[in-house]
Structure formats: C-alpha cells, structure tokens
Amino acid sequence: MTRREFGVVAAGAAGHLVAAGKESLMYVGTYTRGGSQGIYGYKFNPATGKLTETGVAAELQNPSFLYVTANGRYLYAVGEASTGMVTAYSVDRATGKLAKLNDKPSGGSGPCHLVGDKANRNLIIVHYGSGNVSVFKLNSNGSLGERTALVQDTGETGSDKKRQDKAHAHSVNLSKSEKYAVVADLGLDEYIVYALDAVKGTLTEHSNAKIKSGSGPRHFNFHPNYKWAYGVNELSSTVTGFDWDEAAGKLTEKQTISTLPADYKGESYCAEILVHPGGKYVYASNRGHDSLAMYSIASDGKLTSLGTVSTEGKTPRNFRIHPSGAWVIAANQDSGNLVVYKFDKSTGKLSPTGEQAKVPFPVCIKFIV
C-alpha cells in the first residue's frame, strides 16, 4: 500500500483515560489472503485524529489477534491455522517496526485470542478449533519461554448443532487481581473462570457462568470498576451483563440485551465488545447488520440501548477505543476498510468522521501509547 494519511484511531485498556499527547502506534492484524502480508503499522496523532500508514510491520500468516504488553515493548500474535502458532516481537517505538524474537506452536488449532499479565510473566492463548487454553512463560527479553499449561474446556454443548458441536474457546481476559482468567466458550455457552497460578503458569477451572443455550459466547470485557463485566454472544446477537465477585472468583448473570434493532430480520453475528475507559458506555459489533451497538451503563451496571451506527463496510470483526476515549475505529474484514468515529462524551454516541483507510482483511486492532 502507498503511504497516505487518514484521520482515525482506536483502542486501549479499560480502567483509565489517557490524555491526548504524542503519537500512538497502531497495529492491525489481518487474514493473509487477497494480497495481505500480515501485521500493518500506523502512527496516530490523538490531538488531530490523523493516522499515517507506516507499512507492513511484520509478515505473518493470519495474525488474527494481537496482544501488546503494558509497557509497550513487546507484541504477541497468534497465527490462526489448523496448527496454531504464537509469535513474539519486540517493538521499535521510533519506527513502529516489529522484530521477531521467536515463535512456538500455540498448543491447539485455530488460536484466536490471547492476553498476558501486567508483570509480563505469562501469556494465555485460547483456541477456537480445539477448544483448549495454553499458558506460556515469558522470558525477560520478551521471548516465549516454555509452555506451562494446556487445559481443555469441557461441558455440555449448546443447541446450535452446526456451530456448537464441541468446545470452542474464543477469548480470555484477566481479572483485576490477575488471579482469574475468564474464557468465553462459544460451543459450551459458558463463561468459564479459571484460577491462574502466576508463579507456576497453571490454570485450574474454578467456576462458570452458563447462559442460555444457543447464545455462543465470543468476547468479554470487565468494567473499569471490576464489579461488572459484559460478554457478547455471537450466535444470539446479545450482550450479557454480569456482576463480578473478585473474592469468590464468580460471575453472576443479571441482564441479557439484544445488539440489533427490533425490526431487523436478517442474519447477523456479533464479534467484539468493549467498555469505554470512562466507564459509562459499552459498544459491541454486529457482522451482517454491519453496525456498532451502543449502550449506556446505569448505576447498577445494567445497559440501556442507544441504538446502532453503521460501520460503513462489511463484517466488523473488531474495533478499538483509543485510550484517550475520544476516538473509535471499526475494522471491516470483508470490505477491507477502517472507519473512524468521534466519541460524544455527553451522549456516548459514535459519529463517523468521514475518514477511512484501506487495509486487506483487517481482523484486530491494537494501540501502543
């Protein structure tokens, strides 16, 4: 792709707002077909909303999900394939280029999501194809160490016999204390809570929240207060709200709400869910309806719909909120475009700015500030 400038942005850790300042780095993972080469890099100016393409940051087959460490020094990518791989990179903060450190088999088929702890000791990977979860130790130089755990999601499958034929682990998120890892399993209709031993790098099933059969849990996000949490359900196009008890390591369902307009009758499947870092709003993406669903959060953590906004493309597999909270960018996989939105802090609604960027088959966005 040629070097261009776009106004855009998105993503960041929930829990705090980051003031607009120097340029952020942005990385886009893609499916490597139709000319895509792997992970693409950008620089974003959070004061002006301008995004400058820096080219291919790293060549990799199907980097479908990325994770960047809290210190911004390392990036990890899963390669989604029948024999999954995970690759470690160091980040050049000046150029945005990624230098490969090492790679290893991820421990299952179809790795699709990963997360690390704040101390950069452990990296946890979930696999859609094989329905299992692996843990790798991280070395002091950011490279991948030994695999210390490989656990299989188990339980009764859901009612969709085509999509829920077996366990399909789809995402993993750590609690505030990092004593627990929550795995959303699409096949089992469960949000499974694993206890994490950070020293040994092991996982033990601790509790689970079983939701309505046929829902298909996909992604999950804690609220910044870590008293609430929200999961998006791919098959039923719904968001489930939970109370989270950190002491007990337990999720309790309290609400399920649709992501689609009441009059929509077409086919659609959810993908991503994020809580705004300010803690007042939640967003989820619809693939088929091709929109972002918007919600306000009440004082008890329950959601009220604010409607939807078009993603101006096809199949919004991912979107990110910039840590400043001021910008959102949606990644449309099948139309190959990134679409930028401005966040209205008084209403929580998102408005497209008119700025777009072309990227082949984008499936994940991450920022480093």
Order of alpha helices (4+ residues) and beta strands (2+ residues): beta-beta-beta-beta-beta-beta-beta-beta-beta-beta-beta-beta-beta-beta-beta-beta-beta-beta-beta-beta-beta-beta-beta-beta-beta-beta-beta-beta-beta
